[in-house]
Amino acid sequence: MVDNGCTDNSAEVARRFGARVVAEPAPGIPAAASRGYDAAAGDIIARCDADSVLPPDWILRIAAAFSRDPGLAAVTGNGRFHSLPRPAAVVLSALYLGSYYLAAGSALGHAPLFGSNMALRRSCWLQVREQVHRSDAELHDDLCLSFHLGPLRRIRLDPRLAAGMSPRAIASRASLVLRFRRAFHTLSVHWPEQAPARRWQARLAAGRTLPANRRRQSA
């Protein structure tokens, strides 16, 4: 767990239940996430938010995904808003995440990572850790990491890898505006060097050189 200026007793609760807590004094999710990835010692780094609600088989599904596919760089999954009535949670979650995956995937040339429910190989993190933007608190860190993992590494969206997510993202108009502003800012920061056309061209070119079985895995 990363303590990024926590003002309640979350860090103490985490310690009480056996979690290792590391501090990141620089404010913002990009700095906190990077600090956590740096501190992780395992071969696979699993990531969620403090208010994510994870199913009992979450770790097992992540481990199985990487075990089945040695070339997999990262895996990400779906989310459903908890603390909302079921019909509203289903519809709003599908609209919120569906829009993110469609828009971000179009810009990236592959599935984007969703920070509330994702995992990546530590070896991949070590290759890009100096490239990600840690000090810009207005970036979406998961989208930034998706950009830097690049179009040639394999990122898989697994619909069966589910997690509960907080509805705070849609709690108010101001929350939605903030997230859209950060999304456009993240795109603008990466656009000069990683424009969508360039990423799609690289991905399609790489796909033409893969054997048929590898091509199916990359889809």
Secondary structure as UniProt FT lines:
FT   STRAND          2..3
FT   HELIX           10..16
FT   TURN            17..18
FT   STRAND          22..23
FT   HELIX           29..39
FT   STRAND          44..47
FT   TURN            50..51
FT   TURN            56..57
FT   HELIX           58..68
FT   TURN            70..71
FT   STRAND          72..81
FT   HELIX           86..108
FT   TURN            115..116
FT   STRAND          118..121
FT   HELIX           122..128
FT   TURN            129..131
FT   TURN            137..138
FT   HELIX           141..149
FT   TURN            151..152
FT   STRAND          154..165
FT   HELIX           167..170
FT   HELIX           173..190
FT   TURN            191..193
FT   HELIX           196..209
FT   HELIX           212..218
//
